[in-house]
Amino acid sequence: MESFHRQVLFVYAGFAMLATMLALARRWIKPNGNPSDVWKKYPIYVLLNFAFLAAIWLPHTWHALSLLLAVIGCCASWELSRALGLTALEHIGLPVATAGLILVAEWLEPTSFIKIWLVIMLAAIAASGLAGRHESLGRRVVGIAGCLGYLPLCLAAFIWIWQADTGDFGAVFLYGVIATNDAFAQITGQLVGRRMLAPDISPGKTLEGAGGGLLFAAVFGASLCSTVGWSYVHGALIGAAVALAGLTGDLTVSGWKRALGLKDFSNLLGAHGGVLDRFDALIFAAPIFFLLSGR
């Protein structure tokens, strides 16, 4: 296990140095380009990376990762309920319920969790229909689907990956691939990006940036695969698939913001925007990796 930790830190340091060099190179390659917010995001980005690695590697009896994911889910649920203009009671109740569902996922098998989740979802949907205020019923249903459906199910999948036989590898692989894709997509996009990826949804993303993020995510996946006996090709393909899922999650949340007329869901994470803005890719990719890895 210690050798795996050393390998992860070595690989992380290598990718961090490369990302820093590329970000610095932009000053010479595009001296008159649009201003970059990479350096504003850098400190929080590094802190988040080490927070996740620490939560994954601490003894499971500390429940550190479950607590971290519950906090992420709670904050994301609060941001979503606020953006939808729900009531003050719902601003409190939905985040608490989201966090609770994520926490109990550590003690329940997926089948048992889904049974409880279905009961809560049905009760919440029934309550929304009986609560009156039909002019806001659509937003309330969307809030329930997002806060009690999408967020807890996706983040519960991360916990189940962490609990698997190769738990540390799976959780580190998932987080590392998404973090690599996020970082290098932005850096390569600002460095060589020309063609817009989805201008109506996310004007800042380019095809070149998306391609750079997927490429580096695949390389990151290949660099860790030997620890569990995967071939380099297999590791690269899984890494690329998880990164593509992350990009899909990113664009999905960007679409939500467009529909709601928002730039960011909040400013809880400074230059990164809100918690949902920062972790949109990880949230969507977790169940995809859970399915791909056969857990």
Secondary structure as GFF3:
##gff-version 3
##sequence-region A 1 295
A	DSSP	alpha_helix	2	29	.	.	.	ID=ss1
A	DSSP	alpha_helix	38	57	.	.	.	ID=ss2
A	DSSP	three_ten_helix	60	62	.	.	.	ID=ss3
A	DSSP	alpha_helix	64	83	.	.	.	ID=ss4
A	DSSP	alpha_helix	88	104	.	.	.	ID=ss5
A	DSSP	alpha_helix	110	130	.	.	.	ID=ss6
A	DSSP	three_ten_helix	134	136	.	.	.	ID=ss7
A	DSSP	alpha_helix	137	144	.	.	.	ID=ss8
A	DSSP	pi_helix	145	150	.	.	.	ID=ss9
A	DSSP	alpha_helix	151	163	.	.	.	ID=ss10
A	DSSP	alpha_helix	167	192	.	.	.	ID=ss11
A	DSSP	beta_strand	196	198	.	.	.	ID=ss12
A	DSSP	beta_strand	202	206	.	.	.	ID=ss13
A	DSSP	alpha_helix	207	224	.	.	.	ID=ss14
A	DSSP	three_ten_helix	225	228	.	.	.	ID=ss15
A	DSSP	alpha_helix	232	260	.	.	.	ID=ss16
A	DSSP	three_ten_helix	270	272	.	.	.	ID=ss17
A	DSSP	alpha_helix	275	292	.	.	.	ID=ss18
###
